[in-house]
Amino acid sequence: MTKADIIDEIATGTGLTKIETEAVVNGFIALLKAGLKRGERIDLRGFGAFRVQLRAARTARNPRTNEVIEVPAQYVPVFKPSREFRHAVDEAMKAKETQG
């Protein structure tokens, strides 16, 4: 599902125009990015939490040249789904497996 698909489905479900819906979706994404850039945790009850995590420095290997590369430590955004969301996805996928 792409951003355009999400906008189409929300517009259909709410009766808003696609332009209005796109503005809302873009605003939501901008708020998420801004909050994470400030290091804030963003909780969406029933869905999950976005936060920034420090990924430690590590040694990696280029598979083509077999050259060892040092990857520096970096901060990355991470998403942790809520228990309810994980359970709902698990149940839906299991139901899908039994049907097909």
N, CA, C and O atoms as a MOPAC input file, in Angstrom:
PM7 MOZYME 1SCF
protein

 N      0.85500 1    -1.16500 1     0.00000 1
 C      0.00000 1     0.00000 1     0.00000 1
 C      0.90300 1     1.23100 1     0.00000 1
 O      1.81900 1     1.34500 1     0.81500 1
 N      0.63500 1     2.13800 1    -0.91400 1
 C      1.42100 1     3.35500 1    -1.02900 1
 C      0.71100 1     4.51700 1    -0.34700 1
 O     -0.44000 1     4.39800 1     0.07300 1
 N      1.41100 1     5.63400 1    -0.24300 1
 C      0.82200 1     6.83200 1     0.33300 1
 C     -0.41600 1     7.26000 1    -0.47300 1
 O     -1.41700 1     7.68400 1     0.10500 1
 N     -0.34400 1     7.14900 1    -1.79000 1
 C     -1.48300 1     7.49900 1    -2.63700 1
 C     -2.68500 1     6.59200 1    -2.34800 1
 O     -3.82400 1     7.05900 1    -2.32800 1
 N     -2.43400 1     5.31200 1    -2.12600 1
 C     -3.50600 1     4.37500 1    -1.78700 1
 C     -4.15800 1     4.75400 1    -0.45300 1
 O     -5.38000 1     4.71200 1    -0.30800 1
 N     -3.31700 1     5.12200 1     0.51100 1
 C     -3.83800 1     5.53000 1     1.81800 1
 C     -4.71000 1     6.76400 1     1.67500 1
 O     -5.79500 1     6.82900 1     2.25300 1
 N     -4.24700 1     7.73600 1     0.91500 1
 C     -5.01500 1     8.97100 1     0.69800 1
 C     -6.34000 1     8.65400 1     0.02800 1
 O     -7.37400 1     9.19200 1     0.42400 1
 N     -6.32800 1     7.78700 1    -0.98400 1
 C     -7.56600 1     7.40700 1    -1.67700 1
 C     -8.57200 1     6.76100 1    -0.72100 1
 O     -9.75400 1     7.10200 1    -0.73000 1
 N     -8.09000 1     5.82500 1     0.10400 1
 C     -8.99600 1     5.12100 1     1.01500 1
 C     -9.55200 1     6.03900 1     2.09600 1
 O    -10.73100 1     5.94800 1     2.43700 1
 N     -8.71900 1     6.92200 1     2.63700 1
 C     -9.20100 1     7.85500 1     3.65600 1
 C    -10.19400 1     8.82200 1     3.03900 1
 O    -11.22300 1     9.11700 1     3.64600 1
 N     -9.90700 1     9.32000 1     1.84800 1
 C    -10.82200 1    10.25600 1     1.17800 1
 C    -12.17100 1     9.59100 1     0.92000 1
 O    -13.21500 1    10.21200 1     1.12200 1
 N    -12.16000 1     8.35600 1     0.48400 1
 C    -13.40000 1     7.61900 1     0.23200 1
 C    -14.17600 1     7.39800 1     1.52400 1
 O    -15.39900 1     7.53900 1     1.54900 1
 N    -13.47800 1     7.05700 1     2.58500 1
 C    -14.12600 1     6.75600 1     3.85500 1
 C    -14.64400 1     7.96800 1     4.59900 1
 O    -15.61100 1     7.86400 1     5.35400 1
 N    -14.01300 1     9.12400 1     4.39700 1
 C    -14.40600 1    10.31600 1     5.15700 1
 C    -15.24800 1    11.30200 1     4.37200 1
 O    -15.93100 1    12.14000 1     4.96200 1
 N    -15.21100 1    11.21700 1     3.05900 1
 C    -15.94100 1    12.18100 1     2.24800 1
 C    -15.14400 1    13.44700 1     1.97900 1
 O    -15.63700 1    14.36500 1     1.32300 1
 N    -13.90700 1    13.50400 1     2.48300 1
 C    -13.04100 1    14.64600 1     2.19200 1
 C    -12.50900 1    14.51000 1     0.77300 1
 O    -12.49600 1    13.41600 1     0.20800 1
 N    -12.07300 1    15.62300 1     0.20300 1
 C    -11.45100 1    15.54300 1    -1.11800 1
 C    -10.06200 1    14.94800 1    -0.96900 1
 O     -9.50700 1    14.90400 1     0.12900 1
 N     -9.50800 1    14.49300 1    -2.08100 1
 C     -8.16400 1    13.92400 1    -2.04000 1
 C     -7.14000 1    14.99000 1    -1.66500 1
 O     -6.15700 1    14.68700 1    -0.99000 1
 N     -7.35400 1    16.21700 1    -2.08600 1
 C     -6.42700 1    17.30500 1    -1.75900 1
 C     -6.45200 1    17.58600 1    -0.26400 1
 O     -5.40000 1    17.78000 1     0.34700 1
 N     -7.63800 1    17.61200 1     0.33100 1
 C     -7.75600 1    17.82900 1     1.77900 1
 C     -7.12200 1    16.66100 1     2.54300 1
 O     -6.39900 1    16.86000 1     3.51900 1
 N     -7.40500 1    15.45400 1     2.08500 1
 C     -6.87000 1    14.26400 1     2.74100 1
 C     -5.35300 1    14.22600 1     2.63500 1
 O     -4.67000 1    13.87300 1     3.59700 1
 N     -4.82800 1    14.58500 1     1.47800 1
 C     -3.37600 1    14.59900 1     1.30700 1
 C     -2.73300 1    15.60900 1     2.25200 1
 O     -1.66200 1    15.34600 1     2.80000 1
 N     -3.36900 1    16.75500 1     2.44800 1
 C     -2.84200 1    17.76700 1     3.37400 1
 C     -2.80600 1    17.22100 1     4.80600 1
 O     -1.84500 1    17.45700 1     5.53900 1
 N     -3.85200 1    16.49400 1     5.19900 1
 C     -3.90500 1    15.91600 1     6.54500 1
 C     -2.82200 1    14.84900 1     6.70800 1
 O     -2.10700 1    14.84200 1     7.71100 1
 N     -2.69700 1    13.96100 1     5.74500 1
 C     -1.70000 1    12.88600 1     5.81300 1
 C     -0.28500 1    13.48300 1     5.83900 1
 O      0.55500 1    13.05700 1     6.63100 1
 N     -0.02800 1    14.46100 1     4.97600 1
 C      1.28700 1    15.10200 1     4.95600 1
 C      1.56800 1    15.82300 1     6.27200 1
 O      2.69700 1    15.80400 1     6.76200 1
 N      0.55000 1    16.45700 1     6.84300 1
 C      0.71100 1    17.12400 1     8.13200 1
 C      1.03500 1    16.12800 1     9.23700 1
 O      1.89200 1    16.39000 1    10.08100 1
 N      0.35700 1    14.99600 1     9.23400 1
 C      0.60800 1    13.94700 1    10.22800 1
 C      2.04300 1    13.43100 1    10.11800 1
 O      2.73200 1    13.28300 1    11.12700 1
 N      2.48500 1    13.16200 1     8.90100 1
 C      3.84400 1    12.66400 1     8.68600 1
 C      4.86700 1    13.71200 1     9.11600 1
 O      5.88100 1    13.37300 1     9.72500 1
 N      4.61000 1    14.97300 1     8.80400 1
 C      5.52700 1    16.04900 1     9.20200 1
 C      5.62700 1    16.14500 1    10.71900 1
 O      6.71600 1    16.35900 1    11.25300 1
 N      4.49700 1    15.98800 1    11.42700 1
 C      4.51800 1    16.02000 1    12.88900 1
 C      5.31600 1    14.84700 1    13.46100 1
 O      6.07900 1    15.01700 1    14.41200 1
 N      5.14000 1    13.66900 1    12.88700 1
 C      5.91700 1    12.50500 1    13.32100 1
 C      7.41400 1    12.76500 1    13.15700 1
 O      8.19400 1    12.54100 1    14.08200 1
 N      7.80500 1    13.23400 1    11.98400 1
 C      9.21600 1    13.49600 1    11.71900 1
 C      9.77200 1    14.55100 1    12.67300 1
 O     10.86100 1    14.38400 1    13.22200 1
 N      9.02400 1    15.63600 1    12.86800 1
 C      9.50000 1    16.71000 1    13.74400 1
 C      9.65600 1    16.22200 1    15.17800 1
 O     10.64700 1    16.54400 1    15.83300 1
 N      8.70300 1    15.46000 1    15.66700 1
 C      8.78900 1    14.92700 1    17.01600 1
 C      9.97200 1    13.99900 1    17.19200 1
 O     10.67100 1    14.06500 1    18.20300 1
 N     10.20600 1    13.13200 1    16.21500 1
 C     11.33700 1    12.20800 1    16.30000 1
 C     12.66500 1    12.95100 1    16.20500 1
 O     13.63600 1    12.56800 1    16.85600 1
 N     12.71500 1    14.00800 1    15.40200 1
 C     13.94100 1    14.80200 1    15.30800 1
 C     14.26600 1    15.46800 1    16.64200 1
 O     15.43300 1    15.70500 1    16.95300 1
 N     13.23300 1    15.76900 1    17.43200 1
 C     13.44700 1    16.34800 1    18.76300 1
 C     13.73900 1    15.26700 1    19.80500 1
 O     14.00100 1    15.57900 1    20.96600 1
 N     13.69500 1    14.00500 1    19.39500 1
 C     13.97400 1    12.90800 1    20.31000 1
 C     12.76700 1    12.48700 1    21.12600 1
 O     12.91500 1    11.75300 1    22.10200 1
 N     11.58400 1    12.92900 1    20.75500 1
 C     10.36900 1    12.59100 1    21.49900 1
 C      9.87200 1    11.20500 1    21.13300 1
 O     10.11100 1    10.71400 1    20.03000 1
 N      9.18500 1    10.58900 1    22.06600 1
 C      8.50300 1     9.32200 1    21.82800 1
 C      7.07300 1     9.66200 1    21.41500 1
 O      6.43700 1    10.51800 1    22.03000 1
 N      6.57200 1     9.00400 1    20.39100 1
 C      5.22100 1     9.26800 1    19.88800 1
 C      4.40400 1     8.00100 1    20.06700 1
 O      4.65300 1     6.98600 1    19.41600 1
 N      3.41400 1     8.07500 1    20.97000 1
 C      2.55300 1     6.92800 1    21.26700 1
 C      1.20500 1     7.09900 1    20.59800 1
 O      0.55300 1     8.13200 1    20.75200 1
 N      0.78900 1     6.09500 1    19.86100 1
 C     -0.54500 1     6.04900 1    19.27000 1
 C     -1.23300 1     4.83100 1    19.87200 1
 O     -1.01100 1     3.70300 1    19.43100 1
 N     -2.06500 1     5.06200 1    20.87600 1
 C     -2.71000 1     3.96900 1    21.62500 1
 C     -3.43500 1     3.02000 1    20.68200 1
 O     -4.17400 1     3.44200 1    19.79300 1
 N     -3.20900 1     1.74000 1    20.89400 1
 C     -3.83300 1     0.71800 1    20.07100 1
 C     -3.09200 1     0.45300 1    18.77100 1
 O     -3.42700 1    -0.48800 1    18.05000 1
 N     -2.09100 1     1.26800 1    18.46200 1
 C     -1.32400 1     1.09300 1    17.22300 1
 C      0.12900 1     0.78700 1    17.54000 1
 O      0.64900 1    -0.24800 1    17.12200 1
 N      0.79800 1     1.68400 1    18.28100 1
 C      2.18900 1     1.44600 1    18.62700 1
 C      2.89700 1     2.72500 1    18.99500 1
 O      2.26700 1     3.76100 1    19.20600 1
 N      4.21300 1     2.64900 1    19.07100 1
 C      5.02300 1     3.79500 1    19.48000 1
 C      6.21000 1     3.95600 1    18.54100 1
 O      6.85600 1     2.98400 1    18.14800 1
 N      6.47700 1     5.20200 1    18.19600 1
 C      7.65800 1     5.56500 1    17.42800 1
 C      8.64000 1     6.19900 1    18.39800 1
 O      8.24100 1     6.97100 1    19.26900 1
 N      9.92900 1     5.87800 1    18.25300 1
 C     10.94400 1     6.50400 1    19.08700 1
 C     12.26700 1     6.46900 1    18.34400 1
 O     12.40100 1     5.83200 1    17.29900 1
 N     13.24600 1     7.17600 1    18.91300 1
 C     14.58300 1     7.21400 1    18.33000 1
 C     15.48300 1     6.33800 1    19.18700 1
 O     15.44700 1     6.40700 1    20.41500 1
 N     16.28900 1     5.51500 1    18.52900 1
 C     17.16700 1     4.59400 1    19.23200 1
 C     18.58700 1     4.73500 1    18.67900 1
 O     18.78200 1     4.91600 1    17.47800 1
 N     19.56500 1     4.65100 1    19.56800 1
 C     20.96000 1     4.69400 1    19.14700 1
 C     21.38600 1     3.30400 1    18.70200 1
 O     21.30200 1     2.33600 1    19.45800 1
 N     21.83800 1     3.22700 1    17.47400 1
 C     22.37200 1     1.96900 1    16.95800 1
 C     23.89200 1     2.03200 1    17.12300 1
 O     24.53100 1     2.94700 1    16.60400 1
 N     24.46000 1     1.09200 1    17.82400 1
 C     25.88600 1     1.09600 1    18.15300 1
 C     26.75000 1     0.96100 1    16.90100 1
 O     26.31600 1     0.43700 1    15.87500 1
 N     27.97700 1     1.44600 1    17.01300 1
 C     28.94200 1     1.27900 1    15.92600 1
 C     29.21700 1    -0.21000 1    15.75200 1
 O     29.15700 1    -0.98100 1    16.71000 1
 N     29.51700 1    -0.60300 1    14.51700 1
 C     29.75300 1    -2.01100 1    14.26300 1
 C     30.68900 1    -2.18300 1    13.07500 1
 O     30.96400 1    -1.24000 1    12.33300 1
 N     31.15900 1    -3.38400 1    12.91800 1
 C     31.98800 1    -3.74200 1    11.77500 1
 C     31.12800 1    -4.53000 1    10.80800 1
 O     30.42900 1    -5.46400 1    11.20100 1
 N     31.18400 1    -4.15000 1     9.54500 1
 C     30.42000 1    -4.84500 1     8.51000 1
 C     31.38100 1    -5.30100 1     7.41800 1
 O     32.56400 1    -4.96100 1     7.42800 1
 N     30.85700 1    -6.06800 1     6.48900 1
 C     31.69800 1    -6.57200 1     5.40300 1
 C     30.97300 1    -6.36000 1     4.08400 1
 O     29.79900 1    -6.70100 1     3.94500 1
 N     31.68400 1    -5.79500 1     3.12100 1
 C     31.14400 1    -5.62400 1     1.77600 1
 C     31.13900 1    -6.99400 1     1.10800 1
 O     32.20500 1    -7.57900 1     0.91700 1
 N     29.95600 1    -7.53000 1     0.74300 1
 C     29.91000 1    -8.88700 1     0.18600 1
 C     30.59900 1    -9.01900 1    -1.17700 1
 O     31.03800 1   -10.11300 1    -1.53200 1
 N     30.70300 1    -7.94600 1    -1.93600 1
 C     31.36000 1    -8.02900 1    -3.24900 1
 C     32.87500 1    -8.10000 1    -3.13100 1
 O     33.52500 1    -8.92900 1    -3.76800 1
 N     33.42900 1    -7.20900 1    -2.29900 1
 C     34.89600 1    -7.12000 1    -2.21400 1
 C     35.45000 1    -7.80900 1    -0.97600 1
 O     36.66300 1    -7.97700 1    -0.84900 1
 N     34.57300 1    -8.20800 1    -0.06600 1
 C     34.96500 1    -8.82800 1     1.20100 1
 C     35.74400 1    -7.84600 1     2.08800 1
 O     36.41200 1    -8.25400 1     3.03800 1
 N     35.65000 1    -6.55500 1     1.77000 1
 C     36.33900 1    -5.51500 1     2.52700 1
 C     35.60700 1    -5.24700 1     3.83700 1
 O     34.37800 1    -5.18000 1     3.86300 1
 N     36.35900 1    -5.09500 1     4.92200 1
 C     35.78200 1    -4.77600 1     6.22600 1
 C     35.52700 1    -3.27400 1     6.28400 1
 O     36.39000 1    -2.47200 1     5.92500 1
 N     34.32600 1    -2.90100 1     6.74400 1
 C     33.92700 1    -1.49700 1     6.81400 1
 C     33.46900 1    -1.20200 1     8.23300 1
 O     32.74100 1    -1.99100 1     8.83500 1
 N     33.89400 1    -0.07200 1     8.76100 1
 C     33.43300 1     0.37100 1    10.07500 1
 C     32.18600 1     1.23100 1     9.87500 1
 O     32.23400 1     2.25500 1     9.19300 1
 N     31.07900 1     0.81200 1    10.46700 1
 C     29.83300 1     1.57500 1    10.38800 1
 C     29.71900 1     2.35800 1    11.69500 1
 O     29.69300 1     1.76200 1    12.77200 1
 N     29.64900 1     3.69700 1    11.60900 1
 C     29.60000 1     4.49600 1    12.83200 1
 C     28.25900 1     4.36300 1    13.55400 1
 O     27.26000 1     3.95000 1    12.96600 1
 N     28.25900 1     4.72000 1    14.83400 1
 C     27.00700 1     4.72700 1    15.60100 1
 C     26.06600 1     5.75400 1    14.97100 1
 O     26.51100 1     6.78100 1    14.45700 1
 N     24.77800 1     5.47300 1    15.01300 1
 C     23.81300 1     6.40400 1    14.45400 1
 C     22.46500 1     6.26100 1    15.15000 1
 O     22.12000 1     5.19600 1    15.66300 1
 N     21.71500 1     7.35300 1    15.15700 1
 C     20.37400 1     7.35100 1    15.70600 1
 C     19.39800 1     7.00900 1    14.59500 1
 O     19.45900 1     7.57700 1    13.50400 1
 N     18.49300 1     6.07300 1    14.88000 1
 C     17.52300 1     5.63300 1    13.87700 1
 C     16.11400 1     5.63800 1    14.47500 1
 O     15.94300 1     5.34700 1    15.65900 1
 N     15.10500 1     5.96600 1    13.66400 1
 C     13.73100 1     5.86400 1    14.15600 1
 C     13.31000 1     4.40000 1    14.17400 1
 O     13.63700 1     3.64100 1    13.26200 1
 N     12.58200 1     4.00900 1    15.21500 1
 C     12.08100 1     2.63700 1    15.31900 1
 C     10.59600 1     2.68100 1    15.67300 1
 O     10.11300 1     3.64200 1    16.27200 1
 N      9.89200 1     1.63300 1    15.29400 1
 C      8.46600 1     1.50700 1    15.58400 1
 C      8.24900 1     0.21200 1    16.34000 1
 O      8.74700 1    -0.84200 1    15.94400 1
 N      7.50500 1     0.29600 1    17.43100 1
 C      7.14400 1    -0.90300 1    18.18300 1
 C      5.62100 1    -0.98200 1    18.20500 1
 O      4.97200 1    -0.13000 1    18.81300 1
 N      5.03800 1    -1.99000 1    17.55300 1
 C      3.58100 1    -2.10400 1    17.53500 1
 C      3.03400 1    -2.45900 1    18.91400 1
 O      3.70500 1    -3.10100 1    19.72200 1
 N      1.80100 1    -2.02600 1    19.16100 1
 C      1.15500 1    -2.34900 1    20.43800 1
 C      0.79900 1    -3.82600 1    20.47200 1
 O      0.74100 1    -4.48700 1    19.43500 1
 N      0.56300 1    -4.32900 1    21.66300 1
 C      0.19700 1    -5.73100 1    21.83500 1
 C     -1.08900 1    -6.03500 1    21.07200 1
 O     -1.19300 1    -7.07000 1    20.41300 1
 N     -2.06700 1    -5.13600 1    21.16000 1
 C     -3.34900 1    -5.36500 1    20.46800 1
 C     -3.14500 1    -5.43800 1    18.95700 1
 O     -3.72100 1    -6.29500 1    18.28800 1
 N     -2.31800 1    -4.52900 1    18.42100 1
 C     -2.06700 1    -4.48400 1    16.98900 1
 C     -1.34200 1    -5.75100 1    16.53100 1
 O     -1.70800 1    -6.34200 1    15.51500 1
 N     -0.31300 1    -6.16900 1    17.27800 1
 C      0.40900 1    -7.40300 1    16.94000 1
 C     -0.54400 1    -8.59400 1    16.93200 1
 O     -0.49700 1    -9.42700 1    16.02700 1
 N     -1.40700 1    -8.67100 1    17.94300 1
 C     -2.34800 1    -9.77600 1    18.04200 1
 C     -3.32800 1    -9.76500 1    16.86400 1
 O     -3.61100 1   -10.81100 1    16.28000 1
 N     -3.84300 1    -8.58200 1    16.51700 1
 C     -4.80300 1    -8.46900 1    15.41000 1
 C     -4.16800 1    -8.89500 1    14.08400 1
 O     -4.79900 1    -9.59100 1    13.28700 1
 N     -2.93600 1    -8.48300 1    13.85100 1
 C     -2.23900 1    -8.86600 1    12.61500 1
 C     -1.99800 1   -10.37000 1    12.59800 1
 O     -2.19700 1   -11.01800 1    11.57000 1
 N     -1.57400 1   -10.92500 1    13.71600 1
 C     -1.31500 1   -12.35600 1    13.81100 1
 C     -2.58100 1   -13.15100 1    13.49700 1
 O     -2.54800 1   -14.10300 1    12.71700 1
 N     -3.68500 1   -12.75900 1    14.10400 1
 C     -4.96000 1   -13.46100 1    13.87700 1
 C     -5.39700 1   -13.35000 1    12.41500 1
 O     -5.84200 1   -14.33300 1    11.82200 1
 N     -5.27100 1   -12.15800 1    11.83800 1
 C     -5.67800 1   -11.96000 1    10.44700 1
 C     -4.84600 1   -12.80000 1     9.49700 1
 O     -5.38300 1   -13.38700 1     8.55700 1
 N     -3.53500 1   -12.86700 1     9.72900 1
 C     -2.66400 1   -13.64600 1     8.86300 1
 C     -2.91300 1   -15.15400 1     9.01300 1
 O     -2.85500 1   -15.89500 1     8.03200 1
 N     -3.18700 1   -15.59700 1    10.23000 1
 C     -3.50300 1   -17.01100 1    10.43600 1
 C     -4.81100 1   -17.37700 1     9.75400 1
 O     -4.92900 1   -18.45100 1     9.16300 1
 N     -5.79400 1   -16.48700 1     9.83300 1
 C     -7.07200 1   -16.72800 1     9.15800 1
 C     -6.88200 1   -16.78000 1     7.64900 1
 O     -7.50700 1   -17.58800 1     6.96400 1
 N     -6.01900 1   -15.91500 1     7.13900 1
 C     -5.73700 1   -15.87300 1     5.70500 1
 C     -5.05600 1   -17.16900 1     5.25200 1
 O     -5.33300 1   -17.66400 1     4.15900 1
 N     -4.17000 1   -17.71600 1     6.08500 1
 C     -3.48300 1   -18.97400 1     5.75300 1
 C     -4.45300 1   -20.12900 1     5.65100 1
 O     -4.32300 1   -20.97200 1     4.76300 1
 N     -5.43600 1   -20.18300 1     6.55800 1
 C     -6.37500 1   -21.30100 1     6.57300 1
 C     -7.35900 1   -21.21900 1     5.41100 1
 O     -7.90500 1   -22.24100 1     4.99400 1
 N     -7.59300 1   -20.02300 1     4.88300 1
 C     -8.51200 1   -19.86100 1     3.77300 1
 C     -7.86700 1   -20.22500 1     2.43500 1
 O     -8.54900 1   -20.70100 1     1.52800 1
 N     -6.59900 1   -20.01000 1     2.31300 1
 C     -5.97700 1   -20.19600 1     1.00900 1
 C     -4.86300 1   -21.08300 1     1.04700 1
 O     -4.23900 1   -21.33400 1     0.01600 1

